[in-house]
Amino acid sequence: MEKILAGTVVLDLTRFFSGPQATLFLAGLGAEVIKIDDPATGDPTTFSPPFAGPEGVSFDRRTHADMGIAYLKRARGKKSVGLNLKDPEGLAAFMKLVRSADVVVDNFSSGVADRLGIGYDALRERNPQIVHCSLTGYGSTGSERHLKAYDLMVQAAVGMMSITGQPGSPPAKAGSPLSDAIAGTFAAMGILAALLHRNRTGVGQSVDVSMADCLFALMFDEPFDCYDSLGLPLRQGNRIMRFSPFNAYRTRDGWIVAGAATQDDWNALLRVMGKEDLADAPKMNSLAWRLANNAAVDGLVSAWTGRFASAEVLRRLNEAKVPCSPVREIGDVMRWRQLKERDMMAPLWNPLAGAAMQAQGPGFPIKFSASKASYDAPAPLPGQHSREVLVDLGGLSAEEIDALAERGAVSAP
């Protein structure tokens, strides 16, 4: 079964998470993603902790075959070319690749690509149909575009940290680097849209993706700017202020989450709790009253959940079709049958060790009825595909590649 992006060539200049996340998705959809790494420094995650190797996972590199877990996850399905873009001949070789490519992706700081001579204007001179995607912390325009940013800074900048946690608690970031992951997802979507536009019009374009824009666009569906007028604290804990009850509740042996987003949900929950009499109580039957008096509603639900073990609470709620879930710890998640049945977990293959590792990576999260989407190849060895790509895509001869390798412009094992 052919993949959707089969035949699409992507030159990947990205580092760390947001950019590699975007190109990982493209690889899963079948694009030929070619990582371009500096021969001297390589991808910074290749040999950065935590490691996975023949002796397990660790913060110290115990064997020569240990490789960074982040690299083994994010470089799956990609090829690797070692090419020094600061060397004039290395840059010239890259531009030969651009002539045959469909997409170039970078997540340099704003202005860096132009200084290197590989900004969008330079790329489209070589290939007018090229789709270029730039991922930055704050975008390629605006007065703060040059500020350096990682996920922590972006979550702080757009207010995510101000709304995360319990009321009265200090600022807290989300437990995973959401702005990186979200920006990578939006970048992949933007690239797909630009490719569709090019297929219709023959015109390439540049796609400008800001981590701050992407995170803000998703979190600001909630009317945070109106909370003060509504008399609500910004930090709502596990609640959503539009529903009540909607929270995490302690059981005899753990925690579950449950919520009533509709009147039917609320009535079903009352029946499960043996509180059918409250269905006719004007106050409890009013969503507006429950929102304004959420602590009392949560107290009612907590008193019920606290009488039973989690499994029993969940059984009763599921039978009544009340939305609920156990609060799984990561070990439980890794054993969750649903994710396994959806092929969402896969052992990571370490090419230096020539074996699957203890660590696992996520599968491709979208399933298609008429196309395949998966990461069919493991992360490559650094520079593994230099000769193949430079010959097949760049049109260089073996002698030219040897000359580039001798001057350090190419790593070509």
C-alpha positions in Angstrom: 0.0 0.0 0.0 1.6 3.3 -1.1 2.1 6.1 1.3 0.5 9.5 0.7 3.8 11.5 0.3 5.7 8.8 -1.7 8.1 10.6 -4.1 8.2 13.8 -2.0 11.7 14.9 -1.1 12.3 16.8 2.1 15.6 18.4 3.1 15.6 18.5 6.9 17.8 21.2 8.5 16.1 21.0 11.9 17.4 20.3 15.4 16.0 19.3 18.8 12.2 18.8 18.8 9.8 21.1 17.0 11.4 20.7 13.6 12.3 17.0 13.9 8.7 16.4 15.0 7.4 18.0 11.8 9.7 16.0 9.5 9.0 12.8 11.5 5.4 13.1 10.6 6.3 13.7 6.9 8.5 10.6 7.0 5.6 8.6 8.4 3.5 9.7 5.5 6.1 8.5 3.1 8.3 11.5 2.2 12.0 10.9 1.6 13.2 13.0 4.5 17.0 13.7 4.3 18.6 15.1 7.5 21.4 17.5 6.7 23.9 17.6 9.6 27.2 19.3 10.0 29.9 16.7 9.6 31.9 18.1 12.6 29.1 18.4 15.1 26.2 16.2 13.8 22.7 16.2 15.2 23.0 17.3 18.9 20.7 14.6 20.1 22.6 11.7 18.5 24.9 11.2 21.5 23.1 13.2 24.2 21.6 11.7 27.3 19.5 9.8 28.2 21.0 6.9 26.2 19.8 3.6 25.0 22.3 0.8 24.4 23.2 -2.8 24.9 23.4 -2.4 28.7 20.0 -0.6 28.9 19.1 3.1 29.4 21.3 5.5 31.3 22.5 9.1 31.7 26.0 8.0 31.0 27.2 6.5 27.8 28.2 3.0 28.9 29.3 1.6 25.5 30.3 2.8 22.1 26.9 1.7 20.8 24.9 3.9 23.1 22.8 6.5 21.3 20.5 9.2 22.4 16.9 8.1 23.0 15.6 11.4 21.5 17.6 10.8 18.3 16.4 7.2 18.0 12.8 8.4 18.2 12.9 11.6 16.1 15.2 10.3 13.3 13.1 7.2 12.4 12.3 6.9 8.7 14.9 9.5 7.7 18.1 9.5 5.8 21.3 11.2 7.0 23.7 13.3 5.0 26.8 15.0 6.6 27.2 18.4 4.8 28.9 21.6 6.0 26.8 24.5 4.8 29.4 27.0 6.0 31.9 25.6 3.4 31.3 27.2 0.0 31.5 23.8 -1.8 29.3 22.2 0.8 26.7 25.0 0.3 27.0 24.4 -3.5 26.3 20.7 -3.0 23.3 21.5 -0.9 21.9 23.8 -3.5 22.2 21.0 -6.0 20.0 19.0 -3.7 17.5 21.9 -3.5 17.0 21.7 -7.3 15.5 18.2 -6.9 13.8 18.7 -3.6 10.2 19.5 -2.8 10.5 20.9 0.7 13.2 22.5 2.9 12.5 22.7 6.6 14.6 24.6 9.2 14.2 25.7 12.8 17.1 28.2 12.9 16.7 31.4 14.9 15.1 34.2 12.8 17.5 35.5 10.2 20.1 32.7 10.5 19.0 30.9 7.2 19.4 34.1 5.3 22.9 34.7 6.7 23.8 31.2 5.7 22.6 31.8 2.2 19.8 29.2 2.4 16.8 31.5 3.2 13.6 31.3 1.1 14.8 33.8 -1.5 18.0 31.9 -2.2 16.1 28.6 -2.3 13.5 29.7 -4.8 16.2 31.1 -7.1 17.3 27.5 -7.5 13.9 25.9 -7.4 10.8 28.2 -7.8 8.5 25.4 -6.8 10.2 24.8 -3.5 8.1 24.8 -0.3 10.2 26.2 2.6 9.1 26.0 6.2 10.7 27.9 9.0 9.9 27.1 12.7 11.0 29.7 15.3 10.0 30.6 18.8 8.2 33.7 18.0 7.9 33.8 14.2 9.8 35.5 11.3 8.1 38.9 11.9 7.4 41.0 14.9 9.5 43.0 17.3 10.6 40.0 19.4 11.3 37.6 16.5 15.0 37.4 17.3 14.6 36.2 20.9 15.8 32.7 21.6 13.2 30.4 22.9 12.7 26.8 24.1 9.4 25.3 25.2 9.7 26.6 28.8 10.0 30.2 27.5 7.1 29.8 25.1 4.8 28.3 27.7 5.6 31.2 30.0 5.3 33.9 27.2 1.8 32.9 26.0 0.4 32.4 29.5 0.3 28.7 29.6 2.2 28.6 32.9 -0.2 31.1 34.4 -3.2 28.8 33.9 -1.6 25.5 34.8 -1.9 24.0 38.3 -4.2 24.5 41.2 -5.6 27.9 42.3 -3.0 29.8 44.3 -0.1 27.5 43.2 3.1 28.9 41.6 3.4 29.0 37.8 3.9 25.5 36.3 4.6 24.2 32.8 2.8 21.3 31.3 4.5 18.0 31.9 5.7 17.6 28.3 7.2 20.2 25.9 3.8 21.0 24.3 4.8 24.1 22.4 7.5 22.1 20.5 5.2 19.2 19.7 2.3 21.4 18.7 4.5 23.6 16.5 5.9 20.5 14.8 2.3 19.3 14.1 1.2 22.7 12.7 4.4 22.8 10.6 3.6 19.5 9.0 0.1 20.7 8.3 1.4 23.9 6.8 3.8 22.0 4.6 1.0 19.7 3.4 -1.2 22.7 2.6 1.6 24.4 0.7 2.3 21.2 -1.3 -1.4 21.0 -2.1 -1.4 24.6 -3.2 1.7 23.9 -5.4 0.0 20.9 -7.0 -2.9 23.1 -7.9 -1.0 26.2 -9.0 2.6 25.2 -9.6 3.7 27.9 -7.2 5.9 27.2 -4.1 6.0 29.3 -1.0 7.4 29.9 2.4 5.6 28.7 5.6 6.3 30.7 8.7 5.5 28.8 12.0 5.9 30.3 15.4 5.9 28.1 18.5 4.2 30.9 20.4 1.5 31.4 17.8 0.7 27.7 17.7 0.4 27.2 21.4 -1.6 30.3 21.9 -4.0 29.4 19.0 -4.9 26.1 20.8 -5.1 27.4 24.4 -7.0 30.5 23.6 -10.2 28.7 22.6 -10.9 29.0 26.3 -12.0 32.6 27.1 -9.2 33.3 29.5 -9.5 37.0 28.8 -13.0 36.9 30.3 -12.1 35.0 33.5 -11.7 38.2 35.6 -15.1 39.4 34.6 -16.6 36.0 35.5 -14.9 36.0 38.9 -12.8 33.0 38.0 -9.2 32.3 39.0 -7.0 31.6 36.0 -5.7 28.3 37.5 -8.6 25.9 37.5 -6.6 22.8 38.3 -8.1 19.8 36.4 -11.4 21.5 35.8 -12.8 23.0 32.7 -14.8 26.0 33.8 -17.7 25.4 31.4 -18.6 22.0 33.0 -19.5 20.9 36.5 -18.6 18.4 37.7 -15.5 17.9 35.6 -12.4 17.0 37.7 -10.1 14.4 39.2 -11.6 12.4 42.1 -9.9 10.3 44.7 -11.0 6.7 45.1 -10.2 4.2 47.8 -7.0 3.1 45.9 -6.2 5.9 43.5 -7.6 8.6 41.2 -10.1 8.7 38.4 -11.4 11.6 36.2 -15.1 12.0 35.4 -17.2 14.8 34.0 -20.7 15.8 32.9 -20.6 17.9 29.7 -24.3 17.5 29.0 -27.5 17.3 31.0 -27.8 13.7 30.1 -24.3 13.1 31.6 -25.4 14.8 34.8 -28.6 12.9 35.1 -26.7 9.6 34.5 -24.1 10.5 37.1 -26.8 11.3 39.7 -28.4 7.8 39.0 -25.0 6.1 39.5 -24.4 7.9 42.7 -27.9 7.1 44.0 -28.8 10.8 44.1 -31.7 10.8 41.7 -33.6 13.1 44.0 -31.2 15.9 43.1 -32.4 15.7 39.4 -35.4 17.7 40.5 -33.5 20.2 42.7 -33.6 23.6 41.0 -30.1 24.5 42.0 -28.3 21.2 41.3 -30.1 20.9 38.0 -28.9 24.3 36.9 -25.5 24.2 35.2 -25.0 27.9 36.0 -25.5 27.1 39.7 -23.1 24.2 39.6 -20.4 26.2 37.9 -20.7 28.9 40.5 -20.7 26.3 43.3 -18.4 23.8 41.9 -16.7 23.0 45.2 -20.0 21.7 46.5 -20.6 19.6 43.4 -17.0 18.2 43.6 -17.6 17.4 47.2 -20.7 15.4 46.3 -18.9 13.4 43.7 -15.8 12.9 45.8 -17.8 11.5 48.7 -19.2 8.9 46.3 -15.9 7.9 44.5 -14.1 7.7 47.9 -16.3 4.7 48.9 -15.1 2.4 46.2 -11.9 1.2 44.5 -11.1 2.8 41.1 -12.1 -0.3 39.1 -15.5 -0.3 40.6 -16.1 3.4 40.1 -15.0 3.1 36.5 -17.2 0.1 35.9 -20.3 1.8 37.2 -19.6 5.1 35.3 -18.9 3.3 32.0 -22.0 1.2 32.3 -24.0 4.5 32.7 -22.0 6.0 29.8 -20.6 8.8 32.0 -17.3 10.0 30.5 -14.5 8.8 32.8 -11.0 7.4 32.8 -8.4 6.1 35.3 -5.5 8.4 36.0 -2.8 6.2 34.6 0.8 6.5 35.5 3.3 6.0 32.6 4.0 2.4 33.5 0.2 1.7 33.2 0.0 3.6 29.9 2.8 1.4 28.5 0.7 -1.6 29.3 -2.6 -0.1 28.1 -4.1 -2.5 25.6 -5.9 0.2 23.6 -2.6 2.0 22.6 -1.0 -1.4 21.8 -3.9 -2.4 19.6 -3.5 0.9 17.7 0.2 0.3 17.1 1.1 3.3 19.1 4.2 1.8 20.7 7.3 0.4 19.0 10.7 -0.6 20.4 13.5 1.7 19.2 16.2 0.2 17.0 19.7 1.3 17.7 21.8 1.1 14.4 25.1 1.1 16.3 24.0 -1.8 18.5 22.1 -3.5 15.7 19.3 -4.4 18.1 16.0 -3.2 19.5 16.3 -1.2 22.7 14.4 -1.2 26.0 13.1 2.3 25.2 10.1 2.7 22.9 8.8 5.4 20.6 5.3 6.4 19.5 3.7 5.0 16.4 2.1 7.2 13.7 -1.0 8.7 15.2 -3.3 8.9 12.2 -4.8 5.8 10.5 -5.9 5.8 6.9 -8.2 3.4 5.1 -6.5 3.5 1.7 -2.9 4.5 2.6 -0.1 3.3 4.9 1.5 5.6 7.5 4.3 4.4 9.6 8.0 4.8 10.4 9.4 1.9 8.4 13.1 2.5 8.9 15.0 3.1 12.2 17.1 6.2 12.9 20.1 6.3 10.5 23.8 6.3 11.4 25.2 9.8 11.0 26.1 10.4 7.4 24.9 7.0 6.4 23.3 8.2 3.2 25.7 10.9 2.1 27.0 9.2 -1.0 23.6 7.8 -2.0 21.8 11.2 -1.8 24.6 13.3 -3.3 24.8 11.0 -6.3 21.1 10.3 -6.9 19.6 13.6 -5.9 22.5 16.0 -6.3 24.1 14.5 -9.4 27.6 14.6 -7.9 30.2 12.1 -9.1 32.1 9.8 -6.7 35.2 11.8 -7.3 33.5 15.1 -6.4 32.2 13.5 -3.2 35.6 12.2 -2.3 37.0 15.7 -2.8 34.3 17.2 -0.6 35.0 14.6 2.1 38.8 15.3 2.0 38.2 19.0 2.8 35.7 18.1 5.5 32.6 19.5 3.7 31.0 16.1 3.6 31.0 13.1 5.9 30.7 10.1 3.5 31.4 6.8 5.2 
